[in-house]
Amino acid sequence: MNSAEAIKRMEDRNFLDKIYGFAYRRSRNSHEAEDLCSEIILAALDAVKKQSEIDSFYGFVWTVARRVYADRCRESRRGAETVELAENLAGRDDIGDFIEEQEQRDRLRRIFREITFLSKSYRDVMVMFYLDEMKVKDIAARLGLLETTVKQRLFSARNTVKKEIETMNERNLTLKPVSLQFFGTGSPVGNDARNKAERLFSQNLVYLCKDRPRTAKELSDELCVPMPYVEEELDIQCKGENGSYGLLRKLEGDRYITNVVLVDYEEYDAANKIYERYMPEVCDRVRSAVEEKRAEIESLPFLGPRREPEFLLWSMINRCWYKIEGIVRELVEKRFYSGVRPAGRPFTAVAIAVRPEDRPKFDFYGNDGTDAADICGYKYVHMENRYGKRLKQSFACCENTSQNPALLMLLRSIGGLEAANLSESDRESAAKAIEAGYVRKNGGLLEPNVIVLDGNGIEAFHALSVGLADGLDDICEKIADELGTFMKKRLPVHLNGEYRNYADLIAGIRGLSDLTESCLADGLLCQPKGGEGIVVTVNR
């Protein structure tokens, strides 16, 4: 190996980590370790440059490391014993051998393989490094720490974990890890408790408190995690972001239970299938409603080209579904939860526990809107788009329309825009607008490829969308009876006040997607090509 190849190998992050590990083990603190590590690397670089060929890279580097460490020991008068230790280590080939004895490494690997979530020992770094397999630099960025600080905590934590290997190794852990998928809006006042449960250990701790109250001791035994770490995590999950509301609540007797609706994926799937069974019938009723209201739909004040109902329905079906879902929720509340006071917290989220063997189906559609004033000759502009399984999100909530050339070109194309008169920069913006599905070319004119309405007609458009659910009361009653019975058996008593979240976010989250798929299969909706699901209203 020549010197250039040796220098390249010394740039490897794993190699540098091993050097730092050796230095840290022989230092009193991280500052000393950093100094020693730097000295070893600088000395090795200097020595490499003086060699034309290196027979054994690790042997060569380790000779340098031994010398640097020995010199430091002599200078600091730390004694001949430490010097002898360094010299004894020099006979090995791979620096990795110096970090851990093989038997110890294997035992650690076995523990980390069995426990897919680790305790709070030295906080997040151990979990992120060993279980989430994050790199040191990524951990440092996530936690706002120096990379050397992360390394220090990793090596210190490993020493702590070793002391508990024997006890932990004798435990037979049967709990399968879960990941929590959160749905909902969180809180609009800066306390989204979900942000405190991003790690697997946090999520599994919360999950264990799903069905019945647990003490810290019970959780410690279940997870095979020392009590202090469990107690610390429980405190975090009870406080949340604002220190008063989290995913767990503490009961009398120092017991803990979930503070939000949390269900297994199997339960979530079963709840959504209640709606799914009625989708073909709902689709038939919607078809009839479209036919009945066709004249009203066609008489809307369109400012762009008129589009067929199959295109318009992409922007109408969501409000139709929200109406169906609202009727079902009201019926469930009236028939099954009339004496229950709804939860008053501004936190609307639920969690679905997914295991490795699950094949989750989380199809759903959302809506985002944005507003602008005094733009392209209009006093006020409102844009909204629907997105989900078959529709990409065209723009996000509060999109800055004035900074989006494609959206500006859409507004300019209302009423028709001569393509031949466009400047070079405008031609580029027009191409982007066509590619995004906002604009289409009709001969020599550019015109909107989305629904464009005069501002005075948007209320009528929304009313017609909601009206597509007219005449569905009998179906809604059947769904509500099934759903209410289902919820009564499964919603924990202490979370009865969360029945609205259960009905909307557990049972109904997939419903709009199921209705969309039924309408596609029945020909009520067209296969999306571009522009579907976008509505623009303008006021002059």
C-alpha positions in Angstrom: 0.0 0.0 0.0 1.5 3.4 -1.0 1.1 6.6 1.1 -1.8 8.0 -1.0 -3.9 4.8 -0.4 -3.1 4.9 3.3 -4.1 8.5 3.7 -7.4 7.7 1.9 -8.1 4.9 4.4 -7.5 7.3 7.2 -10.4 9.5 6.0 -12.9 6.7 6.6 -15.3 7.6 9.4 -15.3 4.2 11.0 -11.5 4.3 11.2 -11.7 7.7 12.9 -14.3 6.5 15.3 -12.1 3.6 16.3 -9.2 5.9 16.9 -11.4 8.2 19.0 -12.7 5.2 20.9 -9.2 4.1 21.8 -8.3 7.7 22.9 -11.5 8.1 24.9 -10.9 4.9 26.9 -7.5 6.1 27.9 -8.6 9.6 28.9 -10.3 11.1 31.9 -12.7 13.2 29.8 -13.7 14.1 26.3 -11.4 17.0 26.0 -8.3 14.8 26.7 -9.7 12.2 24.3 -10.1 14.8 21.5 -6.5 16.0 22.1 -5.1 12.5 22.1 -7.1 11.5 19.1 -5.9 14.5 17.2 -2.3 13.8 18.1 -2.5 10.2 16.9 -4.0 11.2 13.6 -1.5 14.0 13.0 1.4 11.8 13.9 0.1 9.0 11.7 -0.4 11.4 8.7 3.1 12.7 9.2 4.6 9.2 9.4 2.6 8.0 6.3 4.0 10.7 4.2 7.5 9.6 4.9 6.9 6.0 3.8 6.9 4.8 0.2 5.2 1.5 1.0 3.2 0.3 4.0 2.9 -3.5 4.5 0.3 -3.5 7.2 -1.9 -0.4 7.5 -3.4 -1.2 10.9 -0.1 -2.4 12.3 1.6 0.8 11.1 -1.0 3.1 12.5 -1.2 1.3 15.7 2.6 1.6 16.2 2.2 5.3 15.8 -0.8 5.3 18.2 1.2 3.4 20.8 4.1 5.8 20.6 1.9 8.9 20.9 0.0 7.4 23.8 3.2 6.3 25.5 4.8 9.7 25.1 1.8 11.3 26.6 1.8 8.9 29.5 5.4 9.7 30.2 4.9 13.4 30.0 1.9 13.3 32.4 3.6 10.8 34.7 0.6 8.5 34.6 3.0 5.6 35.2 4.6 2.7 33.4 1.6 0.5 33.8 -0.4 2.5 31.2 2.5 2.6 28.9 2.9 -1.1 29.1 -0.9 -1.5 28.4 -0.5 0.5 25.2 2.5 -1.5 24.1 0.7 -4.8 24.7 -2.1 -3.7 22.5 0.2 -3.0 19.6 0.5 -6.6 18.5 -2.9 -6.8 16.8 -3.8 -6.0 13.3 -7.3 -4.5 13.3 -8.0 -1.5 15.5 -11.5 -2.7 15.9 -10.1 -5.6 18.0 -8.9 -3.0 20.6 -12.3 -1.5 21.2 -14.1 -4.6 22.6 -13.2 -8.2 23.2 -15.1 -10.5 20.8 -17.2 -12.1 23.4 -18.3 -8.7 24.8 -19.2 -7.5 21.3 -21.3 -10.5 20.6 -23.2 -10.2 23.9 -23.9 -6.5 23.2 -25.1 -7.3 19.7 -27.4 -10.0 21.1 -29.0 -7.6 23.5 -29.5 -4.9 20.9 -31.0 -7.4 18.6 -33.5 -8.6 21.2 -34.4 -5.2 22.4 -35.5 -3.1 19.5 -36.0 -0.2 21.8 -33.4 0.7 24.4 -33.6 2.5 27.7 -33.0 6.2 28.2 -29.4 5.4 29.3 -27.5 8.4 28.1 -30.7 9.6 26.4 -31.2 9.4 22.7 -27.8 8.7 21.4 -27.7 5.0 22.2 -31.1 4.4 20.6 -30.4 6.5 17.5 -27.0 4.9 17.0 -27.6 1.2 17.7 -31.3 0.8 17.0 -32.2 3.5 14.5 -28.7 3.0 12.8 -28.1 6.7 12.5 -24.7 8.1 11.8 -22.9 10.1 14.4 -23.1 13.3 12.4 -26.9 12.8 11.9 -27.4 12.2 15.6 -25.4 15.4 16.3 -27.5 17.4 13.9 -30.8 16.0 15.3 -29.8 16.8 18.9 -27.9 20.0 18.3 -24.6 18.5 19.7 -21.0 18.3 18.6 -20.0 15.1 17.0 -17.4 14.6 19.7 -20.0 15.0 22.4 -22.1 12.3 20.7 -19.1 10.0 20.6 -18.4 10.6 24.2 -21.9 9.7 25.2 -21.8 6.6 23.1 -18.7 5.2 24.7 -19.8 6.2 28.2 -23.2 4.6 27.6 -21.7 1.4 26.4 -19.7 1.0 29.7 -22.9 1.5 31.6 -24.8 -1.0 29.6 -22.2 -3.7 30.1 -22.9 -3.7 33.8 -26.4 -4.9 33.1 -25.7 -7.4 30.4 -26.0 -10.5 32.6 -29.4 -9.5 34.0 -30.8 -8.4 30.7 -29.4 -11.4 28.9 -31.3 -13.8 31.1 -34.6 -12.1 30.3 -36.8 -13.7 27.6 -38.4 -10.7 25.9 -41.5 -11.6 23.9 -42.9 -8.2 23.2 -42.8 -7.3 19.5 -42.0 -3.7 18.8 -44.6 -1.5 17.3 -44.4 1.9 15.5 -47.2 4.4 16.1 -48.7 6.1 13.0 -50.3 9.4 14.1 -53.2 11.0 12.3 -54.9 14.3 13.0 -53.9 17.9 13.3 -52.2 17.9 16.7 -52.7 21.2 18.4 -52.8 24.7 16.9 -51.4 26.3 20.1 -47.9 24.8 20.0 -48.3 21.6 22.0 -48.2 18.7 19.6 -47.5 15.8 22.0 -46.7 13.5 19.1 -43.3 15.3 18.8 -42.2 13.7 22.1 -42.7 10.2 20.8 -40.5 9.9 17.8 -38.3 7.1 19.1 -39.2 3.4 19.2 -38.7 3.2 22.9 -41.1 6.1 23.5 -43.7 4.6 21.3 -43.6 1.2 22.8 -43.8 2.6 26.3 -47.0 4.5 25.3 -48.4 1.4 23.6 -48.0 -0.7 26.7 -50.4 1.7 28.5 -53.1 1.3 25.8 -55.5 -1.1 27.5 -54.9 -0.8 31.2 -53.0 1.4 33.7 -49.4 0.4 34.3 -46.9 1.3 37.0 -43.3 2.2 36.2 -42.2 -1.1 37.8 -44.6 -3.1 35.5 -43.3 -1.3 32.4 -39.7 -1.8 33.5 -40.2 -5.5 33.8 -42.1 -5.7 30.5 -39.5 -3.8 28.6 -36.5 -5.1 30.5 -35.3 -1.5 31.1 -34.0 -0.1 34.4 -36.6 1.8 36.4 -34.9 5.2 36.3 -35.0 5.3 32.5 -38.7 4.3 32.4 -39.6 6.9 35.0 -37.8 9.6 33.1 -39.6 8.6 29.9 -43.0 8.5 31.6 -42.5 12.0 32.8 -41.7 13.2 29.3 -44.8 11.5 27.8 -47.0 13.0 30.5 -45.8 16.5 30.0 -45.7 16.7 26.2 -44.4 19.8 24.6 -45.9 22.4 26.9 -45.3 20.6 30.2 -48.9 19.8 30.9 -50.4 17.6 28.2 -48.9 14.5 26.6 -49.7 11.1 25.2 -49.9 9.6 28.7 -51.8 10.6 31.9 -50.9 9.7 35.4 -53.6 8.1 37.6 -53.8 7.4 41.3 -51.3 4.9 42.6 -48.6 6.1 40.2 -50.2 4.3 37.3 -50.1 5.5 33.7 -52.5 5.1 30.8 -52.9 6.5 27.3 -54.2 10.1 26.9 -55.2 9.7 23.2 -57.0 7.1 21.2 -54.6 4.3 20.3 -55.6 1.2 18.4 -53.9 -1.8 16.8 -53.9 -1.8 13.0 -56.3 -4.7 13.0 -58.9 -2.6 14.9 -58.3 0.4 12.5 -58.8 -1.8 9.5 -62.0 -3.4 10.9 -63.5 0.0 11.7 -62.8 1.3 8.2 -64.4 -1.8 6.6 -67.7 -0.8 8.2 -67.8 2.1 5.7 -66.2 0.1 2.9 -69.1 -2.3 2.8 -71.5 0.5 1.9 -69.4 2.2 -0.7 -71.0 0.7 -3.8 -74.4 1.7 -2.6 -73.1 5.2 -1.7 -71.6 5.5 -5.2 -75.0 4.6 -6.8 -76.7 7.4 -4.8 -74.0 9.9 -5.7 -74.5 9.1 -9.4 -78.2 9.8 -9.1 -77.5 13.0 -7.3 -75.1 14.2 -10.1 -77.7 13.5 -12.7 -80.4 15.4 -10.7 -78.1 18.4 -10.3 -76.4 18.3 -13.7 -78.2 21.5 -14.9 -77.2 23.4 -11.7 -73.6 22.2 -12.0 -73.4 23.3 -15.6 -74.9 26.7 -14.8 -72.1 27.6 -12.4 -70.2 30.8 -13.3 -67.1 29.1 -14.9 -64.4 31.5 -16.1 -62.5 28.8 -17.8 -63.6 26.1 -20.2 -66.5 24.1 -19.0 -65.6 20.6 -17.9 -67.4 17.3 -17.9 -68.9 16.1 -14.5 -66.3 13.3 -14.3 -63.7 16.0 -14.0 -65.6 18.3 -11.7 -66.4 15.5 -9.3 -62.7 15.3 -8.3 -63.2 18.7 -6.6 -66.7 17.9 -5.3 -66.5 14.4 -3.8 -64.5 15.5 -0.8 -67.2 17.8 0.6 -69.8 15.1 -0.2 -67.8 12.7 1.9 -67.3 15.1 4.8 -71.1 15.5 4.9 -71.6 11.7 5.0 -69.0 11.4 7.8 -70.6 14.3 9.7 -74.0 12.7 9.6 -72.6 9.4 10.9 -70.7 11.1 13.7 -73.8 12.9 14.8 -75.9 9.7 14.8 -73.2 7.9 16.8 -73.1 10.7 19.3 -76.9 10.8 19.7 -77.4 7.0 19.9 -74.4 5.9 21.8 -72.7 8.8 23.5 -75.5 11.2 24.4 -74.5 11.5 28.0 -70.8 11.8 27.4 -69.0 15.2 27.4 -66.7 15.5 24.4 -63.0 16.1 25.2 -62.4 19.8 25.2 -58.7 19.8 24.4 -57.5 21.3 21.1 -55.6 18.1 20.4 -57.1 16.1 17.6 -54.9 13.1 17.0 -55.1 9.4 17.2 -52.4 6.7 17.0 -52.4 3.4 15.1 -50.0 0.7 16.2 -48.3 -1.1 13.4 -46.3 -4.3 13.8 -43.6 -5.6 11.4 -45.9 -8.3 10.1 -48.8 -5.8 9.3 -49.3 -4.6 5.7 -51.0 -1.3 6.5 -53.3 0.5 4.1 -53.5 4.2 5.0 -55.0 5.6 1.8 -56.5 9.0 2.4 -57.0 12.4 0.7 -56.4 15.9 2.0 -57.1 19.4 1.0 -55.0 22.5 1.1 -55.8 26.1 0.2 -54.0 29.4 -0.3 -55.1 33.0 -0.8 -53.7 36.1 -2.5 -54.8 39.7 -2.9 -54.1 42.2 -5.7 -52.5 39.8 -8.1 -52.7 39.5 -11.9 -55.5 42.1 -12.0 -57.6 40.4 -9.4 -58.6 41.8 -6.0 -58.7 38.4 -4.4 -57.8 34.9 -5.4 -58.4 31.7 -3.6 -56.9 28.3 -4.7 -57.5 24.9 -3.2 -56.3 21.5 -4.3 -57.2 17.9 -3.3 -54.4 15.4 -3.0 -53.9 11.7 -2.0 -53.5 8.3 -3.6 -54.2 9.3 -7.2 -53.7 13.1 -7.0 -50.3 14.7 -6.3 -50.3 17.8 -4.0 -50.0 20.8 -6.4 -49.4 23.4 -3.7 -49.3 23.5 0.1 -51.3 25.5 2.5 -50.4 29.2 2.4 -48.4 28.9 -0.8 -47.0 32.2 -1.9 -48.7 32.5 -5.2 -46.7 35.6 -6.3 -43.5 33.5 -6.1 -44.9 30.6 -8.1 -44.5 31.2 -11.9 -46.7 28.3 -12.8 -49.6 29.5 -10.6 -49.2 33.0 -12.0 -49.4 31.7 -15.5 -52.6 29.9 -14.5 -54.1 33.2 -13.4 -53.0 35.0 -16.6 -54.5 32.3 -18.7 -58.0 32.9 -17.5 -60.0 34.1 -20.5 -57.3 32.9 -22.8 -53.7 34.0 -23.4 -52.0 34.2 -26.8 -49.0 31.8 -26.7 -47.2 33.6 -29.5 -47.0 36.8 -27.6 -45.2 35.3 -24.6 -41.7 36.4 -23.7 -38.9 33.8 -23.4 -39.2 33.7 -19.6 -43.0 33.5 -19.9 -42.7 30.6 -22.3 -40.7 28.8 -19.6 -43.3 29.5 -17.0 -46.0 28.4 -19.4 -44.2 25.1 -19.9 -44.0 24.5 -16.2 -47.8 25.3 -15.8 -48.7 22.8 -18.6 -46.4 20.2 -17.0 -48.1 20.8 -13.6 -51.5 20.4 -15.2 -52.6 24.0 -14.4 -52.8 25.1 -18.0 -53.5 23.5 -21.4 -52.9 24.7 -24.9 -55.9 25.1 -27.2 -54.7 26.0 -30.6 -52.7 29.2 -30.2 -54.3 30.0 -26.8 -53.3 29.0 -23.3 -56.3 28.4 -21.1 -56.9 27.0 -17.5 -56.9 23.2 -17.2 -58.5 23.4 -13.8 -61.9 24.6 -12.4 -62.0 28.4 -12.4 -65.0 30.2 -10.9 -66.1 33.7 -10.4 -65.9 34.5 -6.7 -69.7 34.9 -6.5 -70.2 31.2 -7.5 -68.0 29.4 -5.0 -70.7 29.1 -2.3 -73.0 27.5 -4.9 -70.3 25.1 -5.9 -69.7 24.1 -2.3 -73.4 23.7 -1.7 -73.8 21.5 -4.8 -70.8 19.4 -3.5 -72.4 18.9 -0.1 -75.8 18.2 -1.8 -74.4 15.1 -3.5 -74.9 13.5 -0.1 -78.6 14.2 0.0 -80.8 11.1 0.3 -78.1 9.1 2.1 -79.6 9.3 5.5 -80.7 5.6 5.5 -77.2 4.4 4.6 -75.7 6.7 7.2 -78.0 5.2 9.9 -76.8 1.7 9.1 -73.2 2.7 9.2 -73.7 4.6 12.5 -75.4 1.7 14.2 -72.6 -0.7 13.2 -69.9 1.9 14.1 -71.4 2.8 17.4 -71.7 -0.8 18.5 -68.1 -1.3 17.4 -66.8 1.7 19.3 -68.7 0.8 22.5 -66.8 -2.5 22.6 -63.4 -1.0 21.9 -63.1 2.6 23.0 -61.6 2.6 26.6 -64.0 4.1 29.2 -61.4 6.8 30.2 -61.3 8.0 26.6 -65.1 8.1 26.0 -64.8 11.8 25.5 -62.6 11.1 22.4 -65.5 9.4 20.6 -65.5 12.1 17.8 -61.8 11.6 17.1 -62.4 7.8 17.0 -65.3 8.2 14.6 -63.5 10.6 12.3 -59.8 9.6 12.5 -60.0 5.9 13.2 -63.2 4.8 11.4 -63.4 7.4 8.7 -59.8 8.2 7.6 -59.8 5.8 4.7 -63.4 6.4 3.7 -62.8 9.2 1.2 -60.2 7.1 -0.6 -62.6 4.1 -0.7 -65.4 6.3 -2.1 -63.0 7.7 -4.7 -62.0 4.2 -5.8 -65.7 3.1 -6.0 -66.5 6.2 -8.2 -63.5 5.5 -10.4 -64.5 1.8 -10.8 -68.1 2.9 -11.6 -67.0 5.6 -14.2 -68.2 8.5 -12.1 -64.7 9.8 -11.9 -62.2 10.0 -14.7 -58.6 8.7 -14.4 -56.6 11.8 -13.4 -54.5 13.3 -16.2 -53.7 16.7 -14.7 -55.6 19.6 -13.2 -58.2 17.4 -11.4 -58.9 18.4 -7.8 -57.9 22.1 -8.2 -60.4 24.9 -7.9 -59.6 28.6 -8.4 -62.0 31.4 -7.5 -61.2 35.0 -8.4 -62.8 38.4 -7.6 -62.2 41.4 -9.8 
